[in-house]
């Protein structure tokens, strides 16, 4: 048998690495936008090759730009228009120009071809400028809503590279501003996408879901390492991972990045709640568990098929069937949890605590949603909850319940994981202490065996000396000699049980104690001198097995029958071990302090040798059985 002590964490580690890798891949896709938005505005330190001409009362003349504070272009006071010209060198697929107009008029010309103008009915002079009057300015102002700040976007021809781009900005009479520097890109998203990708604060939801998915995978890893793996935790990991993907997909970052081109999350958007509902159902202890699991799976299949059958581009609303599944699952879980007669006092306290926390989570969620409606609680309940429900869209209700339930599930998982980890550490501490005591006893037994062998070797000399003393007729001296030898023999174990020294000493130590306390002892220890089992493993297993049997018999009343029956023999390549002992009828094992540590140590040894620890409670006793594989694979 191969020792799996270093491999038991591999499944949990693989899942944790896979989850973290997927999250990193999604974030890396979010950071690649494939959208370009380059501001071509000149500053004192950054120039894009613009050449400047200004139209003043004295005519048209070149202008060398001067920047105030390094950023703001200063034009002559009598400037009526400014033309900026440059050669286009940026290669951007599906390039577009965009600019923001602040009560100005704009014209765009590419290699002599007019691409855009706010004054289409005016004739240009010899220098290519127009001269709008009050009527043209008024018409342009009405067209653009009385000169509010406006954004204009236009496409460039595919062969714009190397051509001269001229952007002319006209100012109303008496109002000198700055030229309208355009943005060059292939979407209006560049600045938005860049800022959102680089700011975690704008992506709080997806970041939190990613962390929760990693946390659930880490909890499963710790449980797997401690041999307490709870597969239900992986359902919560999958739920938060799907929420993370949905948030990333539907966010501004996802829209402007290449994520939407690489991932298709149509099915995720309709069945992402299924892992959460399955987790809730699997926590139940009643017979409704498996029928409800089947119902949740059937609902998920139905939603997926419906999504597949709908035409592309039509979103699936969260319908009443989803709300019905949620209500049934939570109601069944509540009914299952309210079986107070089957709950211990500690479980009842935990359930009450969880209920109060759930109420607090619900209140926080509702208050947050009400604040989103400017504090109008009536408006929130009317518009967000009831009207959406009447329209057949149950998203508001489902999202509220899912949020509260998922928060509670995380709280329960973390609290249970902490309890399991602390219990495991306490168990390991006790087991290590028991192992230390067992090995100390083993060493004492080995020393006692050496003394016994030496004493047996000297017995012949003792008999010869005693015979000589009696031949001299010195009876008093002979009696004193016999008493001294008998005192030495009192420290020798009471008899050999088998050929194996370790088994003989451990069994003799506990079975002699049992016989001295009036416990009926029966043993069949047919064990050879050599066994392919580590001494420390055999010592831990036998010591805990016999100690548990002895303690059970000690707790019985004097008028009850107390017995210990031990059998060890070889069967092929297996060492078969069985111990049967009497036990008190009225005592529950879990009520005893420290109960279970010895069994945990025995189970670990049995698993190490490809065996299992079989425990059986009989009407008058308790049986422990295990078969050790002597050929370790």
JOVENQUI-V203857 format. One record per residue. SS is DSSP state (a for helix, b for strand, c for the rest). OMEGA is omega as a letter, one per 40 degrees, with the letter a starting at -180 (none if undefined). D_FIRST is the distance of its C-alpha to the first C-alpha in whole Angstrom. Layout:
ss=<SS | SS>
omega=<OMEGA | OMEGA>
d_first=<D_FIRST | D_FIRST>
//
This chain:
ss=<c | c | c | c | c | c | c | c | c | a | a | a | a | a | a | a | a | a | a | a | a | a | a | a | a | a | a | a | a | a | c | c | c | c | c | c | b | b | b | c | c | c | c | c | c | c | c | c | c | c | b | b | b | b | b | b | c | c | b | b | b | b | b | c | c | c | b | b | c | c | c | b | b | c | c | c | c | c | c | c | b | b | b | b | b | b | b | c | c | c | c | c | c | c | c | b | b | b | b | b | b | c | c | b | b | b | b | b | b | b | c | c | b | b | b | b | b | c | c | c | c | c | c | c | c | c | c | c | c | c | c | c | c | a | a | a | a | a | a | a | a | a | a | c | c | c | c | c | c | b | b | b | b | b | b | c | c | c | c | c | c | c | c | b | b | b | b | b | b | b | b | c | c | c | c | c | c | c | c | c | c | c | b | b | b | c | c | c | c | a | a | a | a | a | a | a | a | c | c | a | a | a | a | a | a | a | a | a | a | a | a | a | a | a | a | a | a | a | a | a | a | a | a | a | a | c | c | c | c | c | c | a | a | a | a | a | a | a | a | a | a | a | a | a | a | a | a | a | a | a | c | a | a | a | a | a | c | c | a | a | a | a | c | c | c | c | c | a | a | a | a | c | c | a | a | a | a | a | a | a | a | a | c | c | c | c | c | c | a | a | a | a | a | a | a | a | a | a | a | a | a | a | a | a | a | a | a | a | a | c | c | c | c | c | c | c | c | c | c | a | a | a | a | a | a | a | a | a | a | a | a | a | a | a | a | a | a | c | c | a | a | a | c | c | a | a | a | a | a | a | a | a | a | a | a | a | a | a | a | a | a | a | a | a | a | a | a | a | a | a | a | a | c | c | c | c | a | a | a | a | a | a | a | a | a | a | a | a | a | a | c | c | c | c | a | a | a | a | a | a | a | a | a | a | a | a | a | a | a | a | a | a | a | a | a | a | a | a | a | a | a | a | a | a | a | a | a | a | a | a | a | a | a | a | a | a | a | a | a | a | a | a | a | a | a | a | a | a | a | a | a | a | a | a | a | a | a | a | a | a | a | a | a | a | a | a | a | a | a | a | a | c | c | c | a | a | a | a | a | a | a | a | a | a | a | a | a | a | a | c | c | c | c | c | c | c | c | c | c | c | a | a | a | a | a | a | a | a | a | a | a | a | a | a | a | a | c | c | c | b | b | b | b | b | b | b | c | c | c | c | c | c | c | c | a | a | a | a | a | a | a | a | a | a | a | a | a | a | a | a | a | a | a | a | c | c | c | c | c | c | c | c | b | b | b | b | b | b | b | b | b | c | c | b | b | b | b | b | b | b | b | b | c | c | c | c | c | c | a | a | a | c | c | c | c | c | a | a | a | a | a | a | a | a | a | a | a | a | c | c | c | c | c | b | b | b | b | c | c | c | b | b | b | b | b | b | b | b | b | c | c | c | c>
omega=<i | i | a | a | i | a | a | i | a | i | i | i | i | i | i | i | a | i | i | i | i | i | i | i | a | i | i | i | i | a | i | a | a | i | a | i | a | i | a | a | i | i | a | a | a | a | a | i | i | i | a | i | i | i | i | i | a | i | a | i | i | a | i | a | i | a | i | a | i | a | a | a | i | i | i | a | a | a | i | i | i | i | i | a | i | i | a | a | a | a | a | i | i | a | i | i | i | i | i | a | i | i | i | i | a | i | i | a | i | a | i | i | a | i | a | i | i | a | a | a | a | i | a | i | a | i | i | i | i | a | a | i | a | a | i | i | i | a | i | i | i | a | a | i | i | i | i | i | a | i | a | a | a | a | i | i | a | a | a | a | i | a | a | i | i | i | a | i | i | a | i | a | i | a | i | i | i | i | i | i | a | i | i | a | i | i | i | a | a | a | a | a | a | a | a | a | a | a | a | a | i | a | a | a | a | i | i | i | i | i | i | i | i | i | i | i | i | i | i | i | i | i | i | i | i | i | i | a | i | a | i | i | i | i | i | i | i | i | a | i | i | i | i | i | i | a | i | a | a | a | i | i | a | a | a | a | i | a | a | i | a | a | i | a | a | a | i | a | a | a | a | a | a | i | i | a | i | i | i | a | a | i | a | i | a | a | i | a | a | i | i | i | i | i | i | i | i | i | i | i | i | i | i | i | i | i | a | a | a | i | a | i | i | a | i | i | i | a | a | a | i | i | i | i | a | a | a | a | a | i | i | i | i | i | i | a | a | i | a | a | a | a | i | a | i | i | i | i | i | a | i | i | i | i | i | i | i | i | i | i | a | i | i | a | a | i | i | i | i | i | i | i | i | i | a | a | a | i | i | a | a | a | a | a | a | a | i | i | i | i | i | i | a | a | a | i | a | a | i | i | a | a | a | a | a | i | i | a | i | i | a | a | a | a | i | i | i | i | a | a | i | i | i | i | i | i | a | i | i | a | i | i | i | i | i | i | a | i | i | i | i | i | i | i | i | i | i | i | i | i | a | i | i | a | i | i | a | a | i | i | i | a | i | i | i | i | i | i | a | i | i | i | a | a | a | i | i | i | i | i | i | i | a | i | i | i | i | a | a | a | a | i | a | i | a | a | i | a | a | a | a | i | a | a | a | i | i | a | a | a | i | i | a | a | i | a | i | i | i | a | i | a | i | a | i | a | i | a | a | i | i | i | i | a | a | i | i | i | i | a | a | a | i | i | a | i | i | i | a | i | i | i | i | a | a | i | a | a | i | a | a | a | i | i | a | i | i | i | i | i | a | i | a | i | a | a | i | i | i | a | i | a | i | a | a | a | i | a | a | i | a | i | i | a | i | a | i | i | i | i | i | i | i | i | a | i | i | a | i | a | i | i | a | i | a | i | i | a | a | a | a | a | i | a | i | i | a | i | a | i | a | a | none>
d_first=<0 | 4 | 6 | 9 | 12 | 14 | 13 | 14 | 18 | 18 | 19 | 22 | 23 | 23 | 26 | 27 | 28 | 29 | 32 | 33 | 33 | 35 | 38 | 38 | 39 | 41 | 43 | 44 | 45 | 47 | 49 | 50 | 53 | 55 | 58 | 60 | 63 | 65 | 68 | 71 | 73 | 74 | 74 | 76 | 72 | 71 | 73 | 73 | 76 | 78 | 82 | 84 | 88 | 90 | 92 | 95 | 99 | 100 | 97 | 94 | 93 | 90 | 88 | 86 | 83 | 83 | 80 | 81 | 78 | 76 | 76 | 79 | 81 | 85 | 87 | 91 | 93 | 95 | 92 | 92 | 89 | 86 | 85 | 81 | 80 | 77 | 76 | 73 | 70 | 67 | 65 | 63 | 63 | 65 | 66 | 69 | 71 | 71 | 74 | 75 | 79 | 80 | 84 | 84 | 85 | 83 | 83 | 80 | 82 | 79 | 81 | 85 | 83 | 83 | 80 | 81 | 84 | 85 | 89 | 89 | 93 | 94 | 95 | 94 | 96 | 96 | 93 | 91 | 92 | 93 | 95 | 94 | 97 | 97 | 96 | 93 | 91 | 92 | 91 | 88 | 87 | 88 | 85 | 83 | 83 | 86 | 84 | 81 | 78 | 77 | 74 | 74 | 72 | 73 | 71 | 72 | 72 | 70 | 72 | 73 | 71 | 74 | 77 | 79 | 78 | 81 | 80 | 84 | 84 | 87 | 88 | 91 | 94 | 94 | 90 | 89 | 85 | 82 | 81 | 78 | 75 | 73 | 69 | 68 | 65 | 63 | 63 | 64 | 61 | 60 | 61 | 60 | 56 | 56 | 57 | 55 | 52 | 52 | 53 | 50 | 52 | 53 | 50 | 49 | 47 | 45 | 44 | 43 | 41 | 39 | 38 | 37 | 35 | 33 | 33 | 32 | 29 | 28 | 28 | 26 | 24 | 24 | 23 | 20 | 19 | 20 | 18 | 22 | 22 | 25 | 26 | 29 | 30 | 29 | 32 | 34 | 33 | 34 | 37 | 38 | 37 | 40 | 42 | 42 | 42 | 45 | 47 | 47 | 48 | 51 | 52 | 55 | 52 | 50 | 54 | 55 | 52 | 50 | 47 | 49 | 49 | 46 | 44 | 45 | 45 | 47 | 44 | 43 | 46 | 46 | 43 | 42 | 42 | 40 | 36 | 38 | 40 | 36 | 35 | 38 | 37 | 34 | 35 | 37 | 36 | 38 | 38 | 40 | 37 | 36 | 40 | 40 | 37 | 39 | 42 | 41 | 39 | 42 | 44 | 42 | 43 | 46 | 47 | 45 | 47 | 50 | 50 | 49 | 52 | 55 | 57 | 55 | 57 | 57 | 55 | 53 | 55 | 53 | 54 | 54 | 51 | 49 | 51 | 51 | 47 | 47 | 49 | 47 | 44 | 45 | 47 | 44 | 42 | 45 | 46 | 42 | 43 | 46 | 44 | 45 | 45 | 41 | 41 | 40 | 43 | 41 | 40 | 44 | 44 | 42 | 43 | 47 | 46 | 44 | 47 | 50 | 48 | 48 | 52 | 52 | 50 | 52 | 55 | 54 | 54 | 57 | 59 | 57 | 58 | 62 | 62 | 62 | 65 | 67 | 67 | 68 | 66 | 68 | 68 | 64 | 64 | 66 | 65 | 62 | 61 | 63 | 65 | 61 | 60 | 64 | 63 | 60 | 58 | 55 | 54 | 55 | 54 | 51 | 50 | 51 | 49 | 46 | 47 | 47 | 44 | 42 | 43 | 42 | 38 | 38 | 39 | 37 | 34 | 34 | 35 | 32 | 30 | 32 | 32 | 28 | 27 | 30 | 28 | 25 | 26 | 28 | 25 | 23 | 26 | 26 | 23 | 23 | 26 | 25 | 22 | 25 | 27 | 24 | 24 | 28 | 28 | 26 | 28 | 31 | 29 | 29 | 32 | 34 | 32 | 33 | 37 | 36 | 36 | 39 | 41 | 40 | 41 | 44 | 45 | 47 | 49 | 50 | 51 | 54 | 55 | 56 | 57 | 60 | 60 | 61 | 63 | 65 | 66 | 65 | 63 | 63 | 61 | 59 | 58 | 57 | 55 | 53 | 53 | 51 | 48 | 48 | 47 | 44 | 43 | 43 | 40 | 38 | 35 | 37 | 35 | 32 | 29 | 27 | 26 | 23 | 25 | 23 | 22 | 26 | 27 | 26 | 27 | 30 | 31 | 30 | 31 | 34 | 35 | 35 | 37 | 40 | 40 | 41 | 38 | 37 | 34 | 32 | 29 | 27 | 25 | 24 | 21 | 21 | 22 | 19 | 15 | 12 | 12 | 13 | 17 | 17 | 14 | 16 | 19 | 19 | 18 | 20 | 23 | 23 | 23 | 26 | 28 | 27 | 29 | 31 | 33 | 33 | 35 | 37 | 38 | 40 | 43 | 45 | 46 | 43 | 41 | 38 | 35 | 31 | 29 | 26 | 24 | 21 | 20 | 18 | 18 | 16 | 13 | 13 | 15 | 17 | 19 | 22 | 24 | 28 | 30 | 34 | 34 | 38 | 39 | 40 | 38 | 35 | 32 | 32 | 36 | 34 | 34 | 30 | 29 | 25 | 24 | 23 | 21 | 20 | 18 | 17 | 15 | 13 | 12 | 11 | 9 | 7 | 6 | 6 | 10 | 13 | 16 | 19 | 23 | 26 | 29 | 32 | 36 | 36 | 32 | 29 | 26 | 22 | 19 | 16 | 14 | 11 | 8 | 9 | 7 | 4 | 3>
//
